[in-house]
């Protein structure tokens, strides 16, 4: 009761204390907006368009981002749900609400919703949809693809940047825009616009958001300095794994100066000789969640013989990031860097990937040497057009990724053969340890053709060709290549490539009964001068491959495979590469 009596008294005293001051106190300042969500103009889009939403929080250090659909008639496929910018297609009309949650560096929690409405519109003679709105770090390569309703037939494309600090356009005369993001002092939003025009002068336009993230880059860091690239923002696939706080810093960091010590991040094989799927996934770093999900799914369904789990023992980390192209292994970090374009399962995932032209060398040479994998006179990999926007089943990409994994893990196990894991000095860095180990390839007899080695330097390292090398015709190459023990042109590039290609092709036959083709063809033609299927089955080459297999998979029994290894088959000179796909002799006529 006393409390109730005192409350009016306090109000009265406050009123009396202000009675001599006619100026009321100023209102409190409005709260400072530390972040916002940028989206489509007027929160409205047309059905069939891609929508971009961007978290702009330049004053905050952001982590634990999550975008989630709350309402809408159709489920939106958000493949970058843990990044600062997302893009997705809207397929049905209606009101959609997306919720964003994240934390800052002090673990303060933030949340905001964004609502937009999608409308059906009358059919237009020409439409275009530019994909995909995304976030990327400064000073890195980016790409955007325009999808027009004519599927590119008779279409001209015009790209321009209409807002934000200027990016360097490296390729912009087609349906794909390629650029390098600018250096920025804080996160900056760029907007690009594409205009398409058909033969009847119909036009259509679309815009795309690209958020360029400011990051810390040490110019002496091994990625900017040694590899000439800035690494994308990545995170551990399993944030609670035993080495989660080490993975990114030791494998994909722009401030990494010195290789990490094995005490801090050992090879997987130093921790366990029989790794589980979880053990492997605890070593995975991703730029997008779907990449880790797809890799895990692949291992669950395809690695039934535990090849890749066993081979992963020689690595410290497996990095899957949209900016990695092509895949590679680096002994400095002990990590594999995998191009996730071999793992995408649906168009939304594919839209998040970088499209960049890989530099091509060897244009001065008068020949080229194609390769492919086949089974039962047919392809085992499949071309998937960008405008065919359907889900990709596992059987359509399983053999895109399997040879890559055998090859890159072979590099890791060549650097750190299984026989060395128990004796590695954990006080050394990964790089120091790699220099003190006898590599697996050192136990193999070397390839002998000096001509092929020189030509491989031209083709794969961009070395200048000599007049003699420029004069070699495709038929000149046959006596250099055929009697030697290399499986592919690239086998002659380095001893490490020879080693990895041997293991890759041997395992593709051992595990899947898939054979590799190699051909020698004159530049400007598609006619085979010499070619062979299953070259690894040549007895002199198979002996080398069997040594590598036994070295890397010490507990694997290869005896049955070696006893039944198919003999190589020569292609028919004068037929095209395509015509030489079917190499099975015709049945004799009855």
Secondary structure, DSSP 8 states (H G I E B T S, - for coil): -HHHHHHHHHHHHHHHHTTT--S------------EEE-SGGGEEETT-EEEEEEE-TTS-EEEEEEEEEE-SS----TTTTSSEEEEE--S-EEEEEEEEEEETT--EEEEEEEEEEE-----S--EEEE--EEEETTSEEEEEEEETTTTTT-EEEEEEEESS--EEEE-SSSEEEEE----SS-EEEEEEEEEE-TT--EEEEEEEEEEE-----TTSHIIIII-------EESSTTSTTTTTHHHHHS-TT--S--BTTTS--HHHH-SS--HHHHHTTEEESSHHHHHHHHHHHHHH-TT-HHHHHGGG-SEEEEETT--S-EEETTTTEEEEEGGGT--SHHHHHTS---------TTSSEE--EEEEETTEESS----TT--S---GGGTHHHHHHHHHHHHHHHHHHS-GGGGGG--TTSBHHHHHHTS--GGGGS-----HHHHHHHHHHHH-----HHHHH--HHHHHHHHTTSS-SSGGGGT-HHHHHHHHHHHHHHHHHH--EEEEEEEETT--BEEEEEE-GGGSHHHHHHHHHHHHHHSTT---HHHHHT----EE--TTSBTTGGG--S------
